[in-house]
Amino acid sequence: MRIAVVGYGVEGRAAVEYWRPRGDIVVHDRKDVELPPDVEGRTGADYLRGLDEADLIVRAPGVHPGALPGGRPVTSVIGEFLAECPVPVIGVTGTQGKGTTCTAIAAILGAAGRRVFLGGNIGVPPLQFLPQLQDGDLVVLELSNMQLIDLTRSPHIAVVLPVTPDHLNWHPDIEEYYAAKTSITAYQKPADTVFFAAGNPVAERVAAAGAGRKVPFGVPAGFHAADGAIHDGTTRLLDLADSPLLGEHNVANLTAAVAATFDLLGRDVSLLREGVCAIKPLPHRLEPVGESGGVTYVNDSLSTTPETARAAMAAFPGPKVMIFGGSSKGLAFDALAGSVAKENIRGIVIIGEVGPRIAAALDEAGITGHTVVNGPMTEVVAKAAAMARPGDTVLLSPACASFGDYRDYADRGNQFKAAVQELIGQEPTG
């Protein structure tokens, strides 16, 4: 059997290891990648050549299905995992908050003694832990639009956070982006369940796509936040002060996690509260990384859309110096500029490929006090530090993808952390 693995990133490597015992592997990647000695590679501009010779094509998330030849079966790491997984799967999608919600779900269930495996767009490719799964285990998967677009199975429990425009550099139009999200529910059976963000039209559309039980959150009759607590209808479950997650936007993420786990905990409120206290915030998501001269530095490199940057600004009501910019996802910055005008912003440092577009949006909104830095992250942090005053927060919340200047959001965040540690005269701390 000839198996073509298209894209040799994290999932592509996992695919090679999984399918190597099952056939002859050919890796197709635009970049010149280092492969195992028994794996053939086709790289460069015409890396897709020969796909019509494959018996099976395994697509990495960044490869659009439309780029592949017709007439050949196509799968993915997530598709194969859902076909073979012997235990219940909780899948989470949305535009923002997926990683935080997945982490919260895993922490809550893990604190209750369940063995939980976290994978997908967060953690590890799930084919790596497939052989370890046993009765009683649970799997939590963060599922992006690129992973969902061609699935033919849905998780047993789906969690659909608010969906707003994103990834317009990958999809030909917004309708395809929205349609891709529906795969998380489209193949659910009546015994399955979808928890969805009430009031978000796309989340409601995604929930309606399948046959599973539909449970909205964010409504007074169900799981919702009010009066500093999360409630199930009229029952107060836990105080928001118990949660280690910062920011108003994380209230919705925590509410979704509570909704998805409460029945699995036997509706035991004490177990739920213990689990929430066990949640650890994600690296690169509103992550405090240092303090110098009364200025706090916060790494929110996971913010890759204007919407997440707006939420990050709202999480810190005091004076802020913002760092915006990166590579394009085809999104507009008008709403971001509108939020900046309402926030307590002392200064703005703009970086990256889309810097001129962000600057133009700020100018259009009548916002001054921003400067463009084209140098390394040390220079970016130094410029932000010079703008800040004691009591301020310097917040890296780029509102953009990271590609071009950095390998990924983690590389960008780590370089920010290293630059902050250099600024305050300490060694980087991982």
Backbone torsions as a table, in degrees:
resi	resn	phi	psi	omega
1	MET	NA	130.2	-179.1
2	ARG	-100.3	120.1	-174.8
3	ILE	-117.8	122.2	178.4
4	ALA	-99.3	121.8	174.9
5	VAL	-102.9	114.2	-174.8
6	VAL	-101.7	108.6	-176.4
7	GLY	101.9	119.2	-174.5
8	TYR	-115.2	52.1	172.2
9	GLY	-91.1	-149.5	-177.3
10	VAL	-60.7	-48.6	-179.7
11	GLU	-70.9	-35.7	178.4
12	GLY	-61.5	-40.5	177.4
13	ARG	-64.4	-42.1	177.6
14	ALA	-63.7	-37.1	178.8
15	ALA	-64.4	-42.1	179.3
16	VAL	-60.9	-46.0	-178.7
17	GLU	-64.2	-37.0	-178.2
18	TYR	-72.3	-42.8	-173.3
19	TRP	-92.3	-9.8	-179.0
20	ARG	-55.1	-43.1	179.0
21	PRO	-70.9	-7.9	-172.4
22	ARG	-103.8	-6.8	-178.7
23	GLY	174.1	-171.7	178.3
24	ASP	-90.0	122.2	-173.9
25	ILE	-97.3	135.3	169.1
26	VAL	-124.7	122.1	178.2
27	VAL	-94.6	130.9	177.2
28	HIS	-114.4	119.5	-179.5
29	ASP	-150.0	139.0	-179.8
30	ARG	-62.8	-33.0	-178.7
31	LYS	-86.3	159.4	175.7
32	ASP	-82.7	99.5	-172.9
33	VAL	-105.7	153.3	177.9
34	GLU	-88.8	123.7	-173.8
35	LEU	-115.6	158.5	171.6
36	PRO	-58.1	151.5	-173.8
37	PRO	-60.9	-26.1	-177.8
38	ASP	-95.5	11.2	-178.2
39	VAL	-113.6	125.6	178.5
40	GLU	-78.1	147.0	179.6
41	GLY	-129.7	145.1	172.8
42	ARG	-129.2	113.9	-172.2
43	THR	-127.7	174.6	178.5
44	GLY	95.4	-170.2	-174.0
45	ALA	-60.8	-33.6	-179.6
46	ASP	-103.3	39.0	-175.1
47	TYR	-62.5	-19.0	-179.0
48	LEU	-83.9	0.6	-179.3
49	ARG	-64.0	142.9	176.1
50	GLY	86.7	0.4	-179.7
51	LEU	-64.9	-26.4	179.6
52	ASP	-71.3	-6.7	177.0
53	GLU	-91.6	-8.7	-174.3
54	ALA	-80.0	145.3	171.7
55	ASP	-82.6	-25.6	178.6
56	LEU	-148.1	135.0	175.5
57	ILE	-110.3	127.6	176.5
58	VAL	-107.4	114.6	-173.0
59	ARG	-94.2	128.2	171.3
60	ALA	-76.2	157.2	-174.2
61	PRO	-57.8	-34.5	-176.9
62	GLY	-75.9	-8.2	-178.1
63	VAL	-93.8	116.9	-179.3
64	HIS	-70.8	135.4	178.7
65	PRO	-55.0	-28.8	-179.9
66	GLY	-67.3	-16.1	178.5
67	ALA	-82.7	-8.1	-174.6
68	LEU	-98.9	151.0	-179.9
69	PRO	-69.7	148.7	175.9
70	GLY	-78.4	168.7	175.7
71	GLY	84.1	3.7	178.3
72	ARG	-125.3	138.8	176.9
73	PRO	-64.1	137.2	-178.7
74	VAL	-124.7	135.4	173.3
75	THR	-138.0	-170.7	-179.6
76	SER	-152.2	172.3	177.1
77	VAL	-58.9	-45.3	-179.6
78	ILE	-67.6	-42.1	179.5
79	GLY	-60.2	-45.2	178.7
80	GLU	-66.1	-39.7	-179.6
81	PHE	-62.4	-46.9	-179.3
82	LEU	-63.2	-30.9	178.4
83	ALA	-70.9	-30.3	-172.3
84	GLU	-108.4	-12.1	-173.1
85	CYS	-66.7	128.6	-176.8
86	PRO	-93.0	1.2	-175.2
87	VAL	-127.4	165.4	-179.5
88	PRO	-62.1	142.7	-179.7
89	VAL	-119.4	132.2	171.4
90	ILE	-105.6	118.1	179.1
91	GLY	-109.6	138.7	-177.6
92	VAL	-124.0	129.9	172.9
93	THR	-138.2	177.2	-173.6
94	GLY	146.6	-179.9	178.5
95	THR	-90.6	-42.6	175.7
96	GLN	-127.3	154.3	172.2
97	GLY	90.2	1.4	-176.8
98	LYS	-61.3	-49.4	-176.9
99	GLY	-63.7	-43.3	179.1
100	THR	-63.1	-43.4	-179.7
101	THR	-65.3	-42.7	177.4
102	CYS	-60.7	-45.5	179.9
103	THR	-61.4	-41.3	178.9
104	ALA	-65.1	-43.5	178.4
105	ILE	-59.9	-47.3	-178.9
106	ALA	-63.3	-39.7	-179.5
107	ALA	-66.8	-43.4	-179.2
108	ILE	-62.9	-46.5	-179.2
109	LEU	-70.3	-38.0	179.0
110	GLY	-64.7	-39.2	179.1
111	ALA	-65.7	-23.6	178.5
112	ALA	-86.7	4.2	176.2
113	GLY	96.0	1.5	176.9
114	ARG	-79.0	147.0	173.8
115	ARG	-89.5	117.9	-171.5
116	VAL	-121.7	135.0	175.7
117	PHE	-111.5	130.0	-176.1
118	LEU	-111.7	126.8	-177.0
119	GLY	-157.6	-163.6	-176.0
120	GLY	90.5	-128.6	-180.0
121	ASN	-75.8	-4.2	177.3
122	ILE	-133.1	153.8	-179.4
123	GLY	75.8	-129.5	-176.0
124	VAL	-122.8	158.4	174.0
125	PRO	-58.1	128.3	-168.9
126	PRO	-65.8	-20.0	176.0
127	LEU	-61.8	-22.7	179.5
128	GLN	-68.5	-33.4	-179.3
129	PHE	-103.5	2.9	178.9
130	LEU	-53.4	-43.8	-178.8
131	PRO	-66.6	-17.2	-176.6
132	GLN	-87.5	-12.6	-170.8
133	LEU	-70.4	136.8	-179.0
134	GLN	-133.2	164.0	176.1
135	ASP	-53.0	135.5	180.0
136	GLY	96.8	-16.2	178.2
137	ASP	-75.5	161.9	174.0
138	LEU	-131.9	149.0	177.4
139	VAL	-120.4	134.1	175.1
140	VAL	-116.7	123.6	-178.4
141	LEU	-119.6	128.2	166.7
142	GLU	-84.9	123.8	-172.9
143	LEU	-121.5	116.2	178.4
144	SER	-88.1	167.7	176.2
145	ASN	-56.9	-36.4	-177.8
146	MET	-70.3	-26.9	176.1
147	GLN	-84.6	-28.4	-175.5
148	LEU	-83.9	-25.5	-162.5
149	ILE	-54.2	-34.7	-176.7
150	ASP	-123.0	22.9	177.2
151	LEU	-68.7	152.1	175.0
152	THR	-122.6	11.9	173.3
153	ARG	-138.6	152.3	178.0
154	SER	-118.5	153.1	175.4
155	PRO	-66.7	158.1	-179.0
156	HIS	-65.2	-38.5	176.0
157	ILE	-120.5	122.3	177.8
158	ALA	-110.9	138.6	174.7
159	VAL	-120.7	119.7	-176.7
160	VAL	-115.2	106.7	175.9
161	LEU	-79.7	172.7	178.4
162	PRO	-55.5	139.5	179.5
163	VAL	-116.0	124.7	178.4
164	THR	-131.9	166.8	-176.0
165	PRO	-55.9	137.5	179.4
166	ASP	-165.8	165.2	173.2
167	HIS	55.5	36.3	178.9
168	LEU	-76.2	-3.6	170.7
169	ASN	-83.2	-9.5	-177.2
170	TRP	-112.8	-39.5	178.6
171	HIS	-90.9	145.2	177.5
172	PRO	-67.4	-24.9	178.5
173	ASP	-158.4	167.7	-175.6
174	ILE	-67.9	-27.8	-179.3
175	GLU	-63.1	-39.3	178.9
176	GLU	-66.1	-37.5	177.3
177	TYR	-60.2	-47.8	179.5
178	TYR	-63.7	-42.4	-178.8
179	ALA	-63.4	-36.2	179.7
180	ALA	-59.5	-37.0	-178.0
181	LYS	-63.8	-26.8	-174.7
182	THR	-68.3	-15.9	179.6
183	SER	-62.6	-21.0	-178.3
184	ILE	-69.1	-19.6	179.9
185	THR	-122.9	-18.6	-168.9
186	ALA	-58.0	-28.8	-175.9
187	TYR	-109.1	15.1	176.1
188	GLN	-69.8	150.7	176.3
189	LYS	-101.0	167.0	-178.4
190	PRO	-56.1	-27.6	179.7
191	ALA	-78.3	-10.0	179.8
192	ASP	-86.2	173.3	-175.6
193	THR	-139.8	142.3	169.6
194	VAL	-122.5	127.4	171.0
195	PHE	-101.1	127.4	-172.8
196	PHE	-138.4	154.5	-178.1
197	ALA	-75.1	107.9	178.7
198	ALA	-65.4	141.8	177.7
199	GLY	91.5	-13.0	174.3
200	ASN	-95.3	114.8	-172.2
201	PRO	-58.6	-37.9	-177.9
202	VAL	-73.6	-40.6	176.5
203	ALA	-59.6	-40.1	178.1
204	GLU	-66.2	-38.3	176.7
205	ARG	-64.3	-43.4	178.9
206	VAL	-61.9	-44.1	-179.7
207	ALA	-61.1	-35.9	-176.6
208	ALA	-75.5	-9.6	-172.1
209	ALA	-75.4	-17.8	-175.5
210	GLY	-120.6	-178.9	-176.6
211	ALA	-95.9	1.3	-176.8
212	GLY	-70.7	164.3	174.8
213	ARG	-64.2	136.9	-173.3
214	LYS	-111.2	120.2	-176.8
215	VAL	-125.8	107.9	177.5
216	PRO	-77.1	148.8	169.2
217	PHE	-122.4	156.4	-174.5
218	GLY	91.7	16.7	177.4
219	VAL	-124.0	146.2	-174.8
220	PRO	-58.2	-29.7	-178.3
221	ALA	-78.1	-12.0	-177.9
222	GLY	-125.0	-146.6	178.1
223	PHE	-74.7	124.9	-178.8
224	HIS	-158.5	163.2	177.7
225	ALA	-105.8	134.5	177.4
226	ALA	-163.9	146.0	174.7
227	ASP	55.0	40.1	175.9
228	GLY	72.0	22.3	-177.8
229	ALA	-149.6	164.6	170.6
230	ILE	-103.2	132.7	-176.2
231	HIS	-120.4	154.5	164.8
232	ASP	-112.4	98.0	-171.3
233	GLY	63.9	-119.7	-179.8
234	THR	-94.2	-0.2	-177.8
235	THR	-91.5	121.0	177.7
236	ARG	-78.7	119.7	-175.8
237	LEU	-94.2	-46.0	-177.6
238	LEU	-161.5	154.9	177.7
239	ASP	-84.4	138.8	178.2
240	LEU	-63.1	-24.5	178.2
241	ALA	-63.9	-20.1	178.4
242	ASP	-76.4	-14.7	-175.7
243	SER	-86.0	135.7	176.2
244	PRO	-82.3	0.4	-177.2
245	LEU	-83.9	129.1	-178.9
246	LEU	-88.2	150.7	168.9
247	GLY	96.7	143.8	179.0
248	GLU	-61.5	-35.6	-179.2
249	HIS	-63.4	-28.0	179.6
250	ASN	-75.4	-13.7	174.3
251	VAL	-62.6	-43.1	178.6
252	ALA	-65.8	-39.9	178.6
253	ASN	-63.4	-42.9	179.2
254	LEU	-66.3	-39.4	177.7
255	THR	-59.9	-41.9	177.8
256	ALA	-63.0	-42.4	179.8
257	ALA	-64.5	-40.6	177.8
258	VAL	-63.4	-44.6	179.7
259	ALA	-59.0	-41.9	-175.4
260	ALA	-73.4	-22.2	-172.5
261	THR	-108.5	-18.8	-169.1
262	PHE	-60.6	-44.7	178.1
263	ASP	-65.8	-37.5	179.6
264	LEU	-65.7	-22.5	176.8
265	LEU	-89.4	8.4	-176.5
266	GLY	68.6	24.1	-178.6
267	ARG	56.1	36.2	179.2
268	ASP	-89.6	109.0	-175.0
269	VAL	-65.9	-37.5	-179.4
270	SER	-65.0	-40.5	176.0
271	LEU	-63.6	-39.4	178.8
272	LEU	-61.5	-46.4	-179.1
273	ARG	-63.9	-41.5	177.4
274	GLU	-61.3	-41.0	-179.3
275	GLY	-65.7	-41.2	179.4
276	VAL	-63.4	-39.9	177.7
277	CYS	-64.3	-22.4	-178.0
278	ALA	-86.1	-5.2	-178.3
279	ILE	-66.7	135.2	174.8
280	LYS	-112.9	126.5	179.3
281	PRO	-58.0	149.6	179.1
282	LEU	-69.0	143.9	167.0
283	PRO	-59.5	144.9	176.6
284	HIS	71.2	11.8	175.0
285	ARG	-124.8	102.3	-178.2
286	LEU	48.9	48.8	-173.3
287	GLU	-98.6	109.0	175.0
288	PRO	-64.2	130.4	-174.1
289	VAL	-123.9	-3.2	178.2
290	GLY	166.2	166.1	179.1
291	GLU	-142.8	137.2	178.7
292	SER	-151.5	129.4	178.1
293	GLY	60.8	30.7	-179.2
294	GLY	80.5	3.6	179.5
295	VAL	-103.6	129.2	178.3
296	THR	-97.4	135.8	-179.3
297	TYR	-109.7	129.5	-174.7
298	VAL	-127.5	129.8	-179.0
299	ASN	-99.5	112.9	176.1
300	ASP	-124.1	45.8	-176.0
301	SER	-62.2	-21.7	176.5
302	LEU	-66.3	-12.5	176.9
303	SER	-73.4	105.9	-178.2
304	THR	-118.4	11.4	176.1
305	THR	-135.8	155.8	175.1
306	PRO	-56.7	-34.7	-178.3
307	GLU	-62.8	-43.1	-179.5
308	THR	-70.3	-33.7	177.1
309	ALA	-66.8	-37.4	177.0
310	ARG	-63.3	-41.7	178.1
311	ALA	-64.8	-38.6	179.7
312	ALA	-64.5	-42.8	178.0
313	MET	-59.3	-41.9	-178.0
314	ALA	-67.0	-21.8	-179.1
315	ALA	-73.8	-15.2	-178.0
316	PHE	-126.4	93.5	-173.6
317	PRO	-70.3	-19.4	-178.4
318	GLY	-74.4	-179.2	178.9
319	PRO	-61.1	141.8	-175.0
320	LYS	-136.9	148.7	163.7
321	VAL	-111.3	120.3	-175.4
322	MET	-97.5	146.3	170.6
323	ILE	-118.0	113.0	-179.0
324	PHE	-115.7	154.0	167.5
325	GLY	123.8	163.8	-179.1
326	GLY	161.5	-142.0	179.3
327	SER	-99.9	161.7	-169.6
328	SER	-81.2	141.9	168.1
329	LYS	-117.4	12.4	178.5
330	GLY	78.4	18.7	-176.1
331	LEU	-101.1	155.0	178.6
332	ALA	-88.6	157.3	-176.9
333	PHE	-116.2	12.4	-179.1
334	ASP	-62.6	-46.1	-178.8
335	ALA	-65.9	-35.6	176.8
336	LEU	-61.9	-46.0	179.0
337	ALA	-62.2	-38.1	177.5
338	GLY	-62.2	-38.7	177.6
339	SER	-69.5	-39.0	177.9
340	VAL	-57.7	-40.1	-178.8
341	ALA	-62.8	-25.8	-178.0
342	LYS	-96.4	-13.9	-175.8
343	GLU	-90.7	168.5	179.7
344	ASN	-89.3	78.5	-173.8
345	ILE	-106.6	121.4	178.0
346	ARG	-85.8	-35.1	-179.0
347	GLY	-164.3	164.9	-178.5
348	ILE	-138.0	130.9	172.2
349	VAL	-108.3	129.5	-176.3
350	ILE	-113.8	133.6	-176.5
351	ILE	-131.9	165.0	166.3
352	GLY	83.3	-179.9	-174.3
353	GLU	-57.4	-41.3	-176.3
354	VAL	-91.6	10.1	178.8
355	GLY	-49.6	-47.7	179.8
356	PRO	-60.1	-34.5	179.0
357	ARG	-69.9	-38.9	177.1
358	ILE	-65.5	-44.2	179.5
359	ALA	-60.2	-40.8	179.8
360	ALA	-64.9	-40.0	178.5
361	ALA	-65.2	-39.6	177.5
362	LEU	-66.0	-43.0	178.5
363	ASP	-60.8	-42.3	-179.3
364	GLU	-61.7	-31.7	179.1
365	ALA	-86.9	3.0	178.7
366	GLY	76.0	25.2	-177.0
367	ILE	-97.8	125.7	177.9
368	THR	-109.6	-176.5	176.4
369	GLY	82.0	21.6	176.0
370	HIS	-114.2	149.5	-178.7
371	THR	-138.8	147.9	-179.8
372	VAL	-99.0	132.4	176.1
373	VAL	-121.8	123.6	-179.3
374	ASN	-103.3	6.3	-176.5
375	GLY	-91.8	-168.0	-179.5
376	PRO	-70.1	171.3	-176.6
377	MET	-61.9	-31.8	177.3
378	THR	-59.9	-38.9	178.4
379	GLU	-70.5	-37.3	178.3
380	VAL	-62.2	-47.6	-179.2
381	VAL	-66.1	-40.0	178.8
382	ALA	-62.0	-41.1	179.0
383	LYS	-65.4	-43.2	178.5
384	ALA	-64.0	-40.1	179.4
385	ALA	-62.9	-37.4	179.9
386	ALA	-66.6	-28.2	178.7
387	MET	-80.0	-27.0	-171.0
388	ALA	-78.6	159.1	176.5
389	ARG	-126.7	159.8	177.6
390	PRO	-52.7	134.7	-176.7
391	GLY	94.8	-10.3	-179.5
392	ASP	-82.6	166.8	171.5
393	THR	-119.3	129.0	169.5
394	VAL	-95.9	117.7	-170.7
395	LEU	-120.6	111.4	169.7
396	LEU	-81.5	105.1	176.5
397	SER	-139.8	82.7	-159.8
398	PRO	-65.0	-27.9	-177.4
399	ALA	68.6	10.7	-174.6
400	CYS	-144.4	161.2	171.9
401	ALA	-68.0	170.1	-170.8
402	SER	-107.5	-8.6	-169.0
403	PHE	-67.8	147.0	-176.8
404	GLY	113.2	-72.4	179.5
405	ASP	-85.1	-22.7	-176.1
406	TYR	-135.8	158.0	179.4
407	ARG	-65.8	-41.7	-177.9
408	ASP	-166.3	-176.6	-178.1
409	TYR	-61.9	-34.3	-178.9
410	ALA	-67.2	-41.2	177.1
411	ASP	-62.2	-43.6	177.7
412	ARG	-60.7	-46.4	179.6
413	GLY	-64.7	-40.8	179.4
414	ASN	-66.1	-37.6	176.7
415	GLN	-66.6	-36.0	175.1
416	PHE	-63.2	-46.2	179.9
417	LYS	-61.5	-42.5	179.1
418	ALA	-64.1	-39.4	179.4
419	ALA	-66.5	-38.0	177.3
420	VAL	-65.5	-44.8	179.2
421	GLN	-62.6	-38.0	176.5
422	GLU	-64.2	-40.3	-179.8
423	LEU	-61.9	-40.9	-176.6
424	ILE	-94.8	7.8	171.0
425	GLY	77.0	29.7	178.4
426	GLN	-119.5	162.6	173.0
427	GLU	-76.3	145.3	174.3
428	PRO	-57.8	145.4	-176.3
429	THR	-115.1	49.4	175.3
430	GLY	73.3	NA	NA
